[in-house]
Amino acid sequence: MARFFIPSMGLLFLCCWATMAEAEYVKYKDPKQPLNTRIKDLMSRMTVEEKIGQMVQIERSVASADVMKKYFIGSVLSGGGSVPATRASPETWINMVNEFQKGALSTRLGIPMIYGIDAVHGNNNVYKATIFPHNVGLGVTRDPELVKKIGAATALEVRATGIQYAFAPCIAVCRDPRWGRCYESYSEDPKIVKAMTEIIPGLQGDIPANSRKGVPFVGGKDKIAACAKHYVGDGGTTKGINENNTVIDWHGLLSIHMPGYYSSIIKGVSTVMISYSSWNGVKMHANRDLITGFLKGKLRFRGFVISDWQGIDRITSPEGANYSYSVQTGVNAGIDMIMVPYNYTVFIDDLTFQVKNNIIPMSRINDAVRRILKVKFIMGIFENPLADVSLVKQLGSQEHRELAREAVRKTLVLLKNGENADNPLLPLPKKAGKILVAGSHADNLGDQCGGWTIEWQGLEGNNLTVGTTILKAIKNTVDPSTQIIYEENPNSTFVSSNKFSHAIVVVGEPPYAETFGDSLNLTLPDADLNTINNVCGAVKCVVVIISGRPVSIQPYVEKMDALVAAWLPGTEGQGVADVLFGDYGFTGKLARTWFKTVDQLPMNVGDSHYDPLFPFGFGLTTEPVKAN
């Protein structure tokens, strides 16, 4: 009997070893396996709790490694201005993101989380990032390739901080400049908005030639997942009131507000964010026909659908009045990932109860999780879940700042240049006796950048981040012999008593975001209007307007010798001086109608009552000045 003991033990050992080897190999961890095989294998191993965790996105301020592990959280975000520390370095960001990621990886199945941020004009929450012009200016360029380059640069600066997902681009078609988010829209013209979706392959990478329509794509560690937002009709609300009702027929919705989504899906966009607004009285977060029926069904979108910040709470009025109903309605409508920044345990408990009691079918949960995992697998974060410092030098790099400066030059629209073409004021001579620079926005980096910059609402002043103000740019540009005098709000006596060659007046809107920017009058501050009167009444002047949209200026245009719309140029104010002084010519054409009075609004190109101050597509041009 003893003779058979050793072989039997050997056989038992081999069996155990084979079982262990088999246990160690799981298909979903093998990048050589087909995508759908990996998804199917992972989902077969997941509990209801693990699946629901994947559908949850929470704010970084309530996240921790322990929270990630305990609740199987699928995603974390930074809200506007939510940072790990004031003026945090890229390394500080990376360490924070990796800490959350380690919590996610320590779960039973080790499913990595993705971290999202509102990088809407560069990685704009982050100190020293390159801040590109807001979309309202980029639409002026009619240059999809430029926007694609901006997307690629933004992806690098987002990855420099360890983050893999941006809530961009906004492909709203702003039909009324009274809307506080109008500067997030490229144009009132859906054709321009559609063309500018070329930012998506910039952010994500070019989709493979054989890619199926609607399948998301993210091309490696230097690219990020993008998000087309806000689906759908957010730019068409009544009177431009944020989160309000868009009243339009089906044909109008398809022809005006939908083309950007067709294009984004074809280009492999990974995610789509739902709008707070309603369509003909139905909240978009509750609109199953448009989310599941049209977006996922008709358009064959295969990425995941994400809610906006506390978006399901706002299905009811007042907000959160019937939370169980909101959870049921939002999830059943087809929203896959729910942005529940703070009260995530309430959401998890509610959704778990509804799934276990068949109020929300398991098939709906499986659809959501399948889509989320698809994006995660395609992004490659199962293979490379932790960020490193290899890209930190990309943040605010000189190359990106030069790209932003080029973008600024191309976003400028020359609306007036002298009384006639034979006597233009611009370009200005670099060599002049004395130039007055005036206005609230001449030496104010925060005003130049606008909302969604460092803080959600933006910040005024020059202490928010690193960049070049327009005043500094002018000083950099003129001849050393030219004297620059800066006076923010000069009176007429000061102007007339100095022998100025000419004046540059830089005025505009203060920073704002979302509802805080809604305006029914679109007027400039009184101090700015007084400065225009005082300066332009006494000396030849060019007025540069820094704004997120056209503003009421008709009564003052006659006093100006030249007028430039500079929109929200971002950190690289040097691009403004480049064109004012003729190193480059003006080329921009209005992508928005400039109204005479707000009583005309809404007024868009093609309307029967179209009678603008400056029409859509208008823009004077100048030639660069040849150096002697």
C-alpha positions as MATLAB code, in Angstrom:
seq = 'MARFFIPSMGLLFLCCWATMAEAEYVKYKDPKQPLNTRIKDLMSRMTVEEKIGQMVQIERSVASADVMKKYFIGSVLSGGGSVPATRASPETWINMVNEFQKGALSTRLGIPMIYGIDAVHGNNNVYKATIFPHNVGLGVTRDPELVKKIGAATALEVRATGIQYAFAPCIAVCRDPRWGRCYESYSEDPKIVKAMTEIIPGLQGDIPANSRKGVPFVGGKDKIAACAKHYVGDGGTTKGINENNTVIDWHGLLSIHMPGYYSSIIKGVSTVMISYSSWNGVKMHANRDLITGFLKGKLRFRGFVISDWQGIDRITSPEGANYSYSVQTGVNAGIDMIMVPYNYTVFIDDLTFQVKNNIIPMSRINDAVRRILKVKFIMGIFENPLADVSLVKQLGSQEHRELAREAVRKTLVLLKNGENADNPLLPLPKKAGKILVAGSHADNLGDQCGGWTIEWQGLEGNNLTVGTTILKAIKNTVDPSTQIIYEENPNSTFVSSNKFSHAIVVVGEPPYAETFGDSLNLTLPDADLNTINNVCGAVKCVVVIISGRPVSIQPYVEKMDALVAAWLPGTEGQGVADVLFGDYGFTGKLARTWFKTVDQLPMNVGDSHYDPLFPFGFGLTTEPVKAN';
ca = [
       0.000    0.000    0.000;
       2.872    2.336    0.785;
       4.139    1.941   -2.768;
       1.153    3.896   -4.125;
       1.318    6.708   -1.566;
       3.929    8.965   -3.176;
       2.459    8.909   -6.712;
      -0.981    9.617   -5.261;
       0.360   12.614   -3.376;
       2.088   13.791   -6.539;
      -1.140   13.481   -8.495;
      -3.005   15.408   -5.808;
      -0.346   18.142   -5.878;
      -0.607   18.401   -9.668;
      -4.375   18.679   -9.473;
      -4.136   21.406   -6.825;
      -1.518   23.249   -8.863;
      -3.681   23.036  -11.979;
      -6.691   24.313  -10.033;
      -4.659   27.218   -8.652;
      -3.314   28.083  -12.098;
      -6.813   27.998  -13.483;
      -8.026   30.230  -10.641;
      -5.265   32.751  -11.329;
      -6.157   33.081  -14.992;
      -9.370   35.040  -15.554;
     -10.426   36.122  -18.996;
     -11.366   39.672  -18.123;
      -7.811   40.401  -16.987;
      -6.332   39.164  -20.259;
      -5.916   41.999  -22.811;
      -5.515   39.412  -25.576;
      -9.105   38.292  -25.137;
     -11.802   39.949  -27.319;
     -13.501   42.952  -25.726;
     -16.927   41.333  -25.432;
     -15.396   38.186  -23.931;
     -13.739   40.254  -21.220;
     -16.946   42.158  -20.474;
     -19.057   38.987  -20.365;
     -16.558   37.207  -18.115;
     -16.317   40.100  -15.651;
     -20.061   40.652  -15.508;
     -20.668   36.958  -14.807;
     -18.599   37.357  -11.634;
     -20.247   40.556  -10.360;
     -22.827   40.820   -7.602;
     -25.729   43.276   -7.761;
     -23.874   45.504   -5.284;
     -20.738   45.520   -7.445;
     -22.760   46.374  -10.535;
     -24.588   49.241   -8.846;
     -21.276   50.591   -7.546;
     -20.037   50.885  -11.122;
     -22.978   53.148  -11.919;
     -22.045   55.671   -9.219;
     -19.865   58.756   -9.637;
     -18.990   60.688   -6.466;
     -17.192   63.959   -5.701;
     -13.549   63.809   -4.654;
     -14.285   65.658   -1.395;
     -16.294   62.673   -0.095;
     -14.151   59.971   -1.717;
     -11.435   57.891   -0.070;
      -9.760   54.552   -0.675;
     -12.050   53.012    1.943;
     -15.202   54.437    0.329;
     -14.096   53.167   -3.083;
     -13.578   49.688   -1.661;
     -16.685   49.496    0.506;
     -19.154   50.684   -2.148;
     -17.368   49.459   -5.325;
     -17.501   53.034   -6.684;
     -17.021   53.203  -10.449;
     -16.040   56.840  -10.882;
     -14.927   59.986   -9.049;
     -15.107   63.597  -10.243;
     -13.894   67.057   -9.409;
     -16.696   69.589   -9.454;
     -15.809   73.080  -10.704;
     -13.005   74.377   -8.507;
     -12.735   71.159   -6.457;
      -9.002   70.579   -6.050;
      -6.798   68.516   -3.701;
      -5.024   71.687   -2.505;
      -4.763   75.355   -3.489;
      -2.347   75.658   -6.418;
      -1.883   71.886   -6.317;
       0.981   70.519   -8.393;
       0.412   67.781  -10.979;
       2.099   65.349   -8.578;
      -0.437   66.237   -5.868;
      -3.282   65.531   -8.295;
      -1.687   62.228   -9.348;
      -1.246   61.109   -5.755;
      -4.897   61.855   -4.968;
      -6.217   60.049   -8.049;
      -3.966   57.049   -7.387;
      -5.121   56.852   -3.781;
      -8.739   56.506   -4.949;
      -7.638   54.058   -7.626;
      -5.849   51.838   -5.118;
      -9.090   51.633   -3.159;
     -10.948   50.526   -6.300;
      -8.247   47.985   -7.154;
      -8.385   46.489   -3.655;
     -11.944   45.249   -4.199;
     -12.640   41.567   -4.845;
     -12.645   41.989   -8.630;
     -10.230   44.939   -8.821;
     -12.271   47.003  -11.290;
     -10.480   50.340  -11.788;
     -12.337   53.620  -11.433;
     -12.222   56.529  -13.873;
     -11.761   60.132  -12.728;
     -13.690   62.912  -14.490;
     -13.136   66.677  -14.608;
     -14.574   69.695  -16.446;
     -11.651   70.370  -18.780;
     -13.744   72.581  -21.045;
     -11.052   75.010  -22.274;
      -7.878   73.255  -21.271;
      -7.448   71.538  -17.897;
      -9.043   74.640  -16.440;
      -9.343   73.640  -12.769;
      -5.594   73.194  -12.468;
      -3.056   75.868  -11.528;
      -0.581   76.679  -14.344;
      -2.605   74.794  -16.989;
      -2.893   76.354  -20.435;
      -6.300   78.036  -20.649;
      -7.522   78.023  -24.251;
     -10.209   80.351  -25.624;
     -13.731   79.310  -24.725;
     -15.799   77.661  -27.480;
     -17.616   80.889  -28.427;
     -14.297   82.152  -29.782;
     -13.180   78.879  -31.351;
     -16.327   78.761  -33.487;
     -15.162   82.014  -35.085;
     -12.094   80.265  -36.512;
     -14.087   77.771  -38.639;
     -10.959   75.647  -38.156;
     -11.660   72.024  -37.096;
      -7.971   71.078  -37.321;
      -7.043   73.806  -34.834;
      -9.731   72.555  -32.462;
      -8.439   68.994  -32.854;
      -4.952   70.166  -31.835;
      -6.459   71.918  -28.811;
      -8.185   68.641  -27.905;
      -4.875   66.743  -28.105;
      -3.101   69.359  -25.972;
      -5.930   69.320  -23.429;
      -5.745   65.514  -23.236;
      -2.037   65.715  -22.414;
      -2.612   68.359  -19.726;
      -5.437   66.320  -18.192;
      -3.307   63.152  -18.201;
      -0.481   65.215  -16.664;
      -2.609   65.302  -13.492;
      -3.478   61.576  -13.572;
      -7.033   62.117  -14.822;
      -8.507   60.048  -17.688;
     -11.897   61.615  -18.464;
     -13.103   65.119  -19.407;
     -16.679   66.394  -19.427;
     -16.099   67.980  -22.840;
     -16.927   69.041  -25.481;
     -20.090   71.041  -25.003;
     -21.843   70.782  -28.369;
     -24.797   72.962  -27.453;
     -26.182   75.162  -30.215;
     -26.779   78.439  -28.378;
     -29.789   80.106  -29.982;
     -30.109   82.939  -27.455;
     -27.120   84.842  -26.008;
     -29.067   85.566  -22.830;
     -28.134   81.997  -21.824;
     -25.386   81.933  -19.193;
     -23.641   79.037  -20.925;
     -23.581   80.586  -24.386;
     -19.777   80.868  -24.324;
     -19.605   77.062  -24.046;
     -21.266   76.850  -27.486;
     -19.284   77.135  -30.713;
     -22.072   78.784  -32.687;
     -25.760   79.364  -33.306;
     -25.205   77.407  -36.545;
     -25.425   73.606  -36.176;
     -23.059   73.143  -39.144;
     -20.234   74.910  -37.294;
     -20.958   72.990  -34.078;
     -20.909   69.739  -36.026;
     -17.552   70.624  -37.638;
     -16.050   71.456  -34.254;
     -16.710   67.933  -32.937;
     -13.276   67.319  -34.457;
     -12.074   68.120  -30.934;
     -13.205   64.586  -30.002;
     -10.496   62.735  -31.975;
      -8.101   65.308  -30.514;
      -9.101   64.311  -26.981;
      -9.549   60.570  -27.623;
      -7.431   59.821  -30.684;
      -8.516   58.972  -34.229;
     -10.817   55.960  -34.383;
      -9.429   52.917  -36.238;
     -10.426   52.730  -39.906;
     -12.504   49.574  -39.394;
     -14.309   50.822  -36.262;
     -18.046   50.212  -36.061;
     -20.290   53.245  -35.780;
     -21.088   54.189  -32.208;
     -18.319   52.177  -30.524;
     -16.275   54.363  -28.141;
     -12.540   54.763  -28.638;
      -9.675   56.067  -26.488;
      -6.248   55.675  -28.023;
      -3.771   55.175  -25.221;
      -2.198   56.709  -22.115;
      -1.883   60.200  -23.624;
      -5.581   60.367  -24.540;
      -8.724   60.739  -22.438;
     -12.380   59.765  -22.650;
     -14.532   62.622  -23.987;
     -18.142   63.548  -23.235;
     -20.578   65.123  -25.700;
     -22.948   67.377  -23.722;
     -25.670   68.303  -22.878;
     -28.079   65.964  -24.621;
     -30.167   67.519  -26.068;
     -31.451   71.035  -26.788;
     -29.717   72.807  -23.896;
     -28.946   75.851  -26.062;
     -32.540   76.389  -27.166;
     -34.342   77.159  -23.925;
     -37.004   79.869  -23.703;
     -35.363   83.303  -23.223;
     -32.029   81.525  -22.787;
     -32.871   80.633  -19.192;
     -30.478   77.929  -17.998;
     -32.009   74.473  -17.372;
     -35.315   75.737  -18.798;
     -37.676   74.313  -21.424;
     -36.747   74.038  -25.104;
     -39.914   74.392  -27.152;
     -39.299   73.073  -30.648;
     -40.812   70.427  -32.931;
     -39.154   67.111  -33.773;
     -37.790   68.372  -37.075;
     -36.285   71.423  -35.365;
     -34.686   69.296  -32.655;
     -33.141   67.002  -35.268;
     -31.941   69.749  -37.603;
     -30.625   72.263  -35.038;
     -29.661   70.485  -31.826;
     -28.885   66.907  -32.909;
     -26.249   67.123  -35.703;
     -23.369   67.490  -33.232;
     -24.394   64.212  -31.600;
     -24.527   62.321  -34.907;
     -20.997   63.499  -35.618;
     -19.684   62.831  -32.083;
     -20.960   59.249  -32.143;
     -19.408   58.586  -35.556;
     -16.099   59.873  -34.153;
     -16.234   57.375  -31.281;
     -17.165   59.618  -28.363;
     -17.022   57.571  -25.144;
     -19.787   59.216  -23.138;
     -22.809   61.492  -23.495;
     -24.048   63.741  -20.676;
     -27.742   64.465  -20.286;
     -29.022   68.055  -20.096;
     -30.809   69.595  -17.124;
     -33.190   71.206  -19.596;
     -36.533   69.890  -20.849;
     -37.835   69.289  -24.344;
     -41.431   70.421  -24.744;
     -41.979   70.094  -21.011;
     -40.323   66.688  -20.480;
     -37.111   66.694  -18.418;
     -34.264   65.262  -20.449;
     -33.086   63.203  -17.452;
     -36.476   61.461  -17.600;
     -36.773   61.172  -21.391;
     -36.569   57.453  -22.193;
     -37.596   57.972  -25.813;
     -34.655   60.269  -26.533;
     -32.042   58.487  -24.382;
     -32.800   54.788  -24.858;
     -34.943   54.990  -27.974;
     -33.056   57.521  -30.092;
     -29.510   57.859  -28.702;
     -28.885   54.205  -27.899;
     -31.314   52.703  -30.423;
     -31.487   54.855  -33.544;
     -28.013   56.414  -33.312;
     -26.464   53.155  -32.034;
     -24.391   54.872  -29.343;
     -22.380   52.183  -27.521;
     -20.587   54.242  -24.876;
     -22.189   55.173  -21.566;
     -24.709   57.883  -20.736;
     -23.955   59.998  -17.674;
     -26.206   62.333  -15.709;
     -25.275   65.912  -14.961;
     -24.427   67.000  -11.384;
     -27.371   65.882   -9.208;
     -29.279   65.631  -12.470;
     -31.766   62.992  -11.391;
     -32.622   65.019   -8.261;
     -33.898   67.751  -10.573;
     -36.399   65.496  -12.314;
     -38.878   66.613   -9.645;
     -39.806   70.115   -8.604;
     -38.812   71.023   -6.004;
     -35.515   69.226   -6.413;
     -35.349   65.878   -4.612;
     -39.046   65.971   -3.677;
     -39.514   62.291   -4.531;
     -36.067   60.742   -4.694;
     -37.180   57.146   -5.259;
     -39.228   58.275   -8.241;
     -36.237   60.211   -9.573;
     -33.942   57.180   -9.284;
     -36.468   54.925  -10.977;
     -37.235   57.396  -13.763;
     -33.641   58.411  -14.475;
     -32.204   54.898  -14.529;
     -35.122   53.498  -16.537;
     -34.749   56.381  -18.997;
     -31.331   54.951  -19.871;
     -28.818   56.883  -17.744;
     -25.920   54.520  -17.037;
     -23.672   56.458  -14.666;
     -25.281   58.737  -12.102;
     -23.414   61.797  -10.860;
     -24.438   61.772   -7.198;
     -21.637   63.919   -5.850;
     -22.383   63.737   -2.129;
     -25.396   61.597   -1.101;
     -24.186   58.446   -2.793;
     -25.239   56.049   -0.006;
     -28.860   57.199   -0.332;
     -28.718   56.587   -4.080;
     -27.069   53.179   -3.694;
     -29.621   52.071   -1.089;
     -32.530   53.275   -3.185;
     -31.322   51.714   -6.427;
     -30.459   48.423   -4.694;
     -33.943   48.227   -3.177;
     -35.593   48.922   -6.542;
     -33.510   46.310   -8.358;
     -34.082   43.629   -5.720;
     -37.819   44.333   -5.809;
     -38.008   44.272   -9.619;
     -39.009   47.942   -9.866;
     -35.967   48.482  -12.089;
     -35.218   45.391  -14.194;
     -31.836   43.694  -13.927;
     -31.541   44.000  -17.701;
     -31.350   47.785  -17.314;
     -28.536   47.483  -14.756;
     -26.673   45.047  -16.978;
     -26.944   47.401  -19.946;
     -25.496   50.238  -17.865;
     -22.625   48.204  -16.445;
     -21.774   46.633  -19.806;
     -21.401   50.128  -21.319;
     -19.285   51.444  -18.438;
     -16.976   48.425  -18.542;
     -16.686   48.699  -22.320;
     -15.305   52.225  -22.005;
     -12.953   51.195  -19.201;
     -11.580   48.233  -21.169;
     -11.185   50.315  -24.336;
      -9.329   53.011  -22.362;
      -6.787   50.423  -21.232;
      -7.108   51.264  -17.547;
      -7.371   47.608  -16.551;
      -3.794   47.267  -17.827;
      -2.607   50.721  -16.683;
      -4.797   51.798  -13.774;
      -2.273   53.956  -11.915;
      -1.020   57.307  -13.192;
       2.672   58.213  -13.211;
       4.631   61.453  -13.513;
       5.785   60.909  -17.107;
       3.494   63.641  -18.471;
       3.696   66.302  -15.751;
       5.810   68.615  -17.924;
       2.936   68.766  -20.419;
       0.939   70.963  -18.028;
       1.181   74.559  -19.238;
       3.979   73.686  -21.662;
       5.343   76.356  -23.983;
       4.138   74.367  -26.990;
       0.572   74.397  -25.674;
       0.755   78.101  -24.825;
       1.882   78.844  -28.387;
      -1.083   76.826  -29.680;
      -3.428   78.801  -27.407;
      -1.872   82.064  -28.623;
      -2.488   81.006  -32.234;
      -6.086   80.183  -31.314;
      -6.547   83.624  -29.740;
      -5.343   85.324  -32.926;
      -7.824   83.368  -35.010;
     -10.775   83.998  -32.653;
     -10.634   87.796  -32.914;
     -13.344   89.441  -35.029;
     -12.784   92.962  -36.370;
     -16.219   94.610  -36.367;
     -15.210   98.189  -37.221;
     -11.989   99.717  -38.543;
     -12.125  103.449  -39.153;
     -14.918  105.423  -40.738;
     -14.170  103.831  -44.116;
     -11.843  101.325  -45.751;
      -9.509  104.100  -46.942;
      -8.760  105.306  -43.427;
      -8.382  102.284  -41.099;
      -7.098  102.551  -37.540;
      -5.833   98.971  -37.344;
      -3.239   97.600  -37.395;
      -1.704  100.010  -34.894;
       1.894  101.168  -35.293;
       4.297   99.675  -32.766;
       6.239  102.908  -32.726;
       4.121  105.732  -31.330;
       4.651  108.547  -28.863;
       2.252  107.580  -26.111;
      -0.558  104.995  -26.057;
      -3.338  104.962  -23.469;
      -4.505  101.527  -22.343;
      -7.763  101.679  -20.378;
     -10.680   99.560  -19.234;
     -11.527   96.996  -16.572;
     -10.325   94.011  -18.611;
      -6.966   95.320  -19.855;
      -4.971   93.993  -16.923;
      -7.180   91.218  -15.555;
      -6.309   87.611  -16.307;
      -9.430   86.285  -14.590;
     -11.737   88.407  -16.741;
      -9.813   87.248  -19.804;
     -10.346   83.570  -18.943;
     -14.004   83.784  -17.836;
     -15.954   81.120  -15.974;
     -14.801   77.538  -15.515;
     -11.291   78.747  -14.694;
      -9.681   77.594  -11.419;
     -13.079   78.146   -9.766;
     -16.482   77.131  -11.158;
     -17.564   80.763  -11.569;
     -14.092   81.949  -12.512;
     -12.148   84.607  -10.627;
     -11.257   88.237  -11.259;
      -7.712   89.542  -10.904;
      -4.237   88.296  -11.696;
      -3.630   85.820   -8.883;
      -5.595   82.842  -10.168;
      -3.019   81.210  -12.451;
      -0.148   81.882  -14.846;
      -0.718   83.811  -18.051;
      -0.297   87.050  -19.990;
      -2.763   89.917  -19.634;
      -3.576   92.079  -22.638;
      -1.784   95.054  -21.031;
       1.371   92.971  -20.563;
       1.037   91.722  -24.138;
       0.825   95.288  -25.454;
       3.946   96.246  -23.492;
       5.720   93.175  -24.903;
       4.803   94.165  -28.457;
       5.377   97.890  -28.900;
       8.683   99.542  -29.742;
      10.865  100.264  -26.663;
      10.511  103.986  -27.375;
       6.689  103.861  -27.159;
       5.268  104.958  -23.835;
       2.336  102.902  -22.476;
       0.103  104.647  -19.943;
      -2.419  102.421  -18.143;
      -5.420  103.974  -16.421;
      -8.351  101.650  -15.733;
     -11.133  104.267  -15.688;
      -9.714  107.598  -16.870;
     -11.895  110.696  -16.918;
     -12.182  112.851  -20.022;
      -9.907  115.554  -18.573;
      -7.098  113.048  -18.075;
      -7.477  111.801  -21.641;
      -7.656  115.218  -23.289;
      -4.800  116.697  -21.227;
      -2.344  114.007  -22.378;
      -1.125  113.848  -25.940;
      -1.989  110.227  -26.664;
      -1.326  108.874  -30.146;
      -4.306  106.584  -29.681;
      -6.031  104.470  -27.048;
      -6.811  100.782  -26.536;
      -9.907  100.290  -24.364;
     -10.451   96.745  -23.076;
     -13.846   96.192  -21.438;
     -16.308   93.346  -20.996;
     -18.279   90.992  -18.810;
     -17.166   89.730  -15.397;
     -16.638   85.945  -15.138;
     -19.699   83.718  -14.671;
     -20.894   80.169  -15.251;
     -24.253   78.512  -15.845;
     -27.322   80.161  -14.268;
     -25.233   82.953  -12.732;
     -24.564   84.155  -16.268;
     -28.197   84.297  -17.406;
     -28.920   87.902  -18.412;
     -31.990   89.535  -19.869;
     -30.261   92.837  -20.711;
     -26.697   91.840  -21.754;
     -25.284   95.242  -20.813;
     -21.697   96.102  -19.970;
     -21.004   97.545  -16.505;
     -21.556  101.306  -16.186;
     -17.861  101.902  -15.459;
     -16.941  100.300  -18.800;
     -19.460  102.402  -20.727;
     -18.151  105.553  -19.021;
     -14.598  104.599  -20.006;
     -15.663  104.167  -23.644;
     -17.333  107.604  -23.565;
     -14.436  109.348  -21.831;
     -11.689  107.868  -23.984;
     -13.288  107.567  -27.408;
     -14.683  111.092  -27.189;
     -11.176  112.534  -26.856;
      -8.700  110.353  -28.789;
      -8.668  107.789  -31.584;
      -9.583  104.493  -29.937;
      -9.947  100.789  -30.534;
     -12.377   99.058  -28.167;
     -11.694   95.394  -27.408;
     -14.651   93.545  -25.886;
     -13.982   90.535  -23.661;
     -17.256   88.635  -23.364;
     -18.899   85.248  -23.563;
     -21.424   86.463  -26.157;
     -22.537   89.542  -28.063;
     -23.465   92.386  -25.717;
     -25.478   95.619  -26.022;
     -23.150   98.180  -27.608;
     -25.145   99.778  -30.448;
     -25.317  103.323  -28.944;
     -21.528  103.408  -28.492;
     -20.253  102.040  -31.810;
     -20.354  105.430  -33.512;
     -17.868  106.833  -30.972;
     -15.371  104.006  -31.529;
     -12.807  104.220  -34.292;
     -12.327  100.463  -34.239;
     -14.076   97.582  -32.500;
     -12.796   94.066  -31.830;
     -14.705   91.098  -30.372;
     -12.116   89.053  -28.450;
     -14.570   86.742  -26.623;
     -12.867   84.915  -23.697;
      -9.303   84.390  -24.907;
      -7.838   82.561  -21.899;
      -4.330   82.862  -20.506;
      -2.534   83.802  -23.701;
      -3.380   87.500  -24.083;
      -0.348   87.929  -26.308;
      -2.496   86.673  -29.185;
      -4.611   89.838  -28.933;
      -1.597   92.157  -29.229;
      -0.211   90.038  -32.095;
      -3.165   91.071  -34.248;
      -3.780   94.623  -32.952;
      -0.236   95.584  -33.959;
      -0.202   93.741  -37.268;
       2.124   90.779  -36.726;
      -0.878   88.800  -37.959;
      -4.033   89.862  -39.774;
      -7.616   89.699  -38.549;
      -9.349   86.662  -40.068;
     -12.252   85.800  -37.706;
     -15.885   85.746  -38.862;
     -18.806   85.948  -36.446;
     -20.210   82.530  -35.528;
     -22.999   84.340  -33.652;
     -25.348   87.115  -34.740;
     -24.617   90.426  -32.989;
     -27.981   91.985  -32.137;
     -28.906   95.664  -32.016;
     -31.168   95.412  -28.957;
     -32.162   92.552  -26.649;
     -35.772   93.101  -27.733;
     -34.843   91.303  -30.970;
     -33.863   88.110  -29.160;
     -33.883   85.316  -29.958;
     -32.585   86.187  -33.424;
     -30.502   83.820  -35.512;
     -29.315   83.802  -39.088;
     -32.169   82.807  -41.402;
     -34.930   84.242  -39.186;
     -37.589   86.325  -40.912;
     -37.027   89.237  -38.488;
     -33.242   89.218  -39.010;
     -31.942   92.759  -38.554;
     -28.594   92.550  -36.746;
     -26.008   95.123  -35.790;
     -23.390   92.760  -37.236;
     -24.632   89.687  -39.146;
     -23.538   86.088  -38.747;
     -20.363   85.570  -40.802;
     -19.307   89.225  -40.629;
     -15.695   90.135  -39.951;
     -13.345   92.679  -41.496;
      -9.862   91.524  -42.427;
      -6.424   93.101  -42.303;
      -3.085   92.104  -43.760;
      -0.047   91.508  -41.577;
       2.424   94.382  -41.520;
       5.667   93.435  -43.230;
       8.694   94.006  -41.024;
      11.102   96.631  -42.358;
];
